[in-house]
Amino acid sequence: MNAIAAHASPVVRPRRRTGLRWLLIGTSVAFLLLFLVLPLAAVFVEAARKGAGLYLAAITEPDAIEAIKLTLLVAAIAVPLNLVFGVAAAWAVTRHEFPGKTALTALIDLPFSVSPVVSGLIYVLLFGAQGLLGPWLAEHGIRIIFAVPGLVLATVFITLPFVARELIPLMQTQGSDEEEAALVLGASGWQMFRKVTLPNIRWALLYGVLLCNARAMGEFGAVSVVSGHIRGLTNTMPLHIEILYNEYDYVGAFAVASLLALLALVTLAVKRFVEWRYGDELGHGAARH
């Protein structure tokens, strides 16, 4: 009986594992098709449903052009700011000990847990007409809420963790031995960063920038609160899509939505290439996504 059991058990267990594996794979694929691929495909189908002429007209009309330009402008300001912050925060957390280090690490994650709408309301309470600094700003002719600066501030807040959270695990794993050796050999702080630190983190840095940029272009909740929905002036692409949809201009809404989705797909393609080509250099940061 023992001999029979010994021969039978290796056959039964792989079958069970194979069945479970295919069940998990099938469930995952079905879930992705139902909740991700099909809705995304529907956006492109609906955008092109009434022909190329209406599609081109929808994405080239003045308000759409301004929304596209504003989206790119906000991302072009917010992403470099968070790049600088991410590198500085990662350097501080991984290379130095100081009072409040734990608090800084926790604060970096704050935008992940705070609702984007609440994030926008924070800036309204600070810089709005009835806010804490609103009267002073009005006296000096400075406008933040319902203007581009407010959009940038809200976007920076929402996208703040992405670069730092890619760099911190990697830099902790790498340690500081190479940097200390460079200092011993006479390198200045800038030379050490440029020739040692930056080459070691460059692909994780690019990865974080890609994620930050994707979120910056697609952010809706926070910028909706601070924008005022001024058509042609403070509407980013997500806000412009909402306005068109509420006006029953489905062709225009889905046409602009397809552009935003296309930008997301391009970002995803670049992101996956970086993961495939430089996965080892991304370390634990890339493994989290």
Beta strands, then each sheet from edge to edge (+ up, - down):
end
